[in-house]
Amino acid sequence: MKKRHYRYFFEENKHHAELSINIDALGTLHYKTIEVDQLDVFEGDMEFFAFPIKYIHHVDKLFELFDLETDMEQFYKQCRDVISVPEKHQNEKGKDGKLNFQVYFHDVPASLEAINDKATVVIALDTSMNEANKQGKKKYKLIGYIHANNFQFAPKAGSEERHDAYYYNVLRVSEEVQNGKKVYRRSGIFSTIFAVLLDIGDRNDTHFAYCAMGKENEKINTALIKLAKHFDKDWEIHSTSSNAKITRLFGSKRCSKKLVDITNDDKRLRELYEKMILMQGNHLFNQYPTFDDFHYYYKRVMAYAKTSGSYMIADKDGKMLAASVTLNLGDFFDFVLDNPKGALLKFIASLELTNRMLYSWLIVGEPSAVKTLYKGIAYKYRKEHGTKMALYNSYPGDPYSKIKSGLISDPYNYFAIYDRPELYQQFRENSKDENGNVRIFIDVPLI
């Protein structure tokens, strides 16, 4: 099999680096060129880079090592263009009730960094243009962009044991069309990027990873299975859904008056976290095994997302009955339906209901109190921030599934990849509820 190579930049020098460079006040990056299988059929030259996301502001220094164009504004523009390509949740026939959508992140890369500053960014560049800029640097097209978010999880609630894992998201490949063909999308470039992702995991002794995609996107689901088999990895698909409600119909002024703002109340946030652990501490790949793990990301997200917050419903004695973190996704990006199919989705797109949306991150409490909480938040954010829809992720065995059901139910697959089958089966068994549902932890800031 033919080989491609990628430029791997890392902070801890544990991979026999070829050279090291100092990046301003951030620290020292070490570098190595690594070969991977070429799984694409693209005929041109490509460069692949993998580096910690906190160095994305200094990618010009990385490119300079390989005589590539170093214009940062051009780099950010190409990132925005690729990240905003439609995410496919429809099948090949465009089946009704399934979504394709585009996400336009604000202020790239700051909005991406706010979500997870421990990600490794993997990018693919087309360098086959044989053109140079005025400074003699080679021009490129950024054609692929993916995050490998690193986290640790505990096998079950209360365990001191930790395992490293990756959550892959922002899975994007350029949809540029040349001579009527999608030159990158149809060339298998994602497969080679996937080889890079798995190689990074192997080099960092990380044996578990997962990613999420639309259930009806048959091509990506089929491709992931083939790739897992190619690299001798085990895999499992977990079904979930993202449900949407229209805030004007669902929200309640009466319920909004019962909301208690706990956004900056660490004592109440710890209480929310502890209740969450009682409910979801055994879920597969719980990214917050301790309060400090949760609070670290919470503070980062809230520092960026100025209109997001945390709210609870209390009884007459001030006892927490229900609580949740609410993200105003408009703080991060604009969300637009792409080529909607079916009368309902076309109607929703015509009213631009998806342009401003809410997202619930962590939820605890009795179902009746949770319903009051959701209805109050929906009203508050519609009135104060113009949010038109609210998203609620659900899974088999979710105690709030009836409350979360809405006009749209977009089915997702969470694709788990692993090479420690005995350990994975232990985690899987730990995650089961009394009805045998295997529950995967889906409460992350953004899917």
PEFENFEN-V488082 format. One record per backbone hydrogen bond with DSSP energy under -0.5 kcal/mol. CO is the residue of the C=O (numbers start at 1). NH is the residue of the N-H. Records with the same first field share a line. If there is no record, write none. Layout:
CO = NH + NH
This chain:
2 = 38
4 = 36
5 = 48
6 = 8 + 34
7 = 9 + 50
8 = 32
10 = 30
11 = 13
12 = 14
19 = 31
21 = 29
22 = 24
23 = 26 + 27
27 = 23
29 = 21
30 = 10
31 = 18 + 19
32 = 8
34 = 6
36 = 4
37 = 39
45 = 127 + 128
47 = 125
48 = 7
49 = 123
50 = 9
51 = 121
52 = 55
53 = 56
55 = 58
56 = 59
58 = 61 + 62
59 = 63
60 = 64
61 = 65
62 = 65
63 = 66 + 68
64 = 67
67 = 138
70 = 72
71 = 75
72 = 76
73 = 77
74 = 78
75 = 79
76 = 80
77 = 81
78 = 82
79 = 83
80 = 84
82 = 85
86 = 88
87 = 89 + 101
88 = 214
89 = 216
91 = 94
95 = 98
99 = 89
100 = 338
101 = 87
102 = 104 + 336
103 = 105
104 = 334
106 = 111
107 = 110 + 111
109 = 112 + 113
110 = 114
111 = 115
112 = 115 + 116
116 = 119
118 = 150
119 = 53 + 121
120 = 148
121 = 51 + 123
122 = 146
123 = 49
124 = 143 + 144
125 = 47 + 127
126 = 141
127 = 130
131 = 139
133 = 136
137 = 133
138 = 69
141 = 126 + 143
143 = 174
144 = 124
145 = 172
146 = 122
147 = 149 + 169
148 = 120 + 150
149 = 167
151 = 165
153 = 163
156 = 159
163 = 153
165 = 151
166 = 168 + 210
167 = 149
168 = 212
169 = 147
170 = 172
172 = 145
176 = 183 + 184
178 = 181
181 = 178 + 183
182 = 186
184 = 187 + 189
185 = 188
187 = 41 + 42
188 = 192
189 = 193
190 = 194
191 = 195
192 = 196
193 = 197
194 = 198
195 = 199
196 = 200
197 = 201
198 = 202
199 = 203
200 = 204
201 = 206
202 = 205
205 = 207
207 = 419
208 = 166
209 = 417
210 = 168
211 = 415
213 = 413
214 = 217
216 = 218
217 = 221
218 = 222
219 = 223
220 = 224
221 = 225
222 = 226
223 = 227
224 = 228
225 = 229
226 = 230
227 = 231
228 = 233
229 = 232
234 = 418
236 = 416
238 = 414
239 = 396
240 = 412
241 = 243 + 394
242 = 410
243 = 392
244 = 407 + 408
245 = 247 + 390
246 = 249 + 250
247 = 251
252 = 256
253 = 257
255 = 258
256 = 259
258 = 314
260 = 262 + 312
262 = 265
264 = 266
265 = 269
266 = 270
267 = 271
268 = 272
269 = 273
270 = 274
271 = 275
272 = 276
273 = 277
274 = 278
275 = 279
276 = 280
277 = 281
280 = 283
283 = 286
284 = 441
285 = 287
286 = 154
290 = 294
291 = 295
292 = 296
293 = 297
294 = 298
295 = 299
296 = 300
297 = 301
298 = 302
299 = 303
300 = 304
301 = 305
304 = 306
305 = 308
309 = 326
310 = 262 + 263
311 = 324
312 = 260
313 = 321 + 322
315 = 318
319 = 315
321 = 366
322 = 313
323 = 364
324 = 311
325 = 327 + 361
326 = 309 + 328
327 = 329 + 359
328 = 331
329 = 332 + 333
332 = 106
334 = 104 + 336
336 = 102
337 = 339
341 = 97
342 = 346
343 = 347
344 = 348
345 = 349
346 = 350
347 = 351
348 = 353
349 = 352
352 = 355
355 = 335
356 = 388 + 389
357 = 329 + 330
358 = 391
359 = 327 + 361
360 = 362
361 = 325
362 = 325
364 = 323
366 = 369 + 370
367 = 371
368 = 372
369 = 373
370 = 374
371 = 375
372 = 376
373 = 377
374 = 378
375 = 252 + 379
376 = 380
377 = 381
378 = 382
379 = 383
380 = 384
381 = 385 + 387
382 = 386
388 = 247
389 = 358
390 = 245
391 = 360
392 = 243
394 = 241
395 = 398
398 = 401
400 = 404
401 = 405
408 = 244
409 = 411
410 = 242
411 = 215
412 = 240
413 = 213 + 415
414 = 238 + 416
415 = 211
416 = 236
417 = 209
418 = 234
420 = 424
421 = 425
422 = 426
423 = 427
424 = 428
425 = 429
426 = 430
427 = 431
428 = 432
429 = 432
431 = 439
433 = 436
437 = 433 + 439
438 = 440
439 = 284
440 = 442
442 = 444
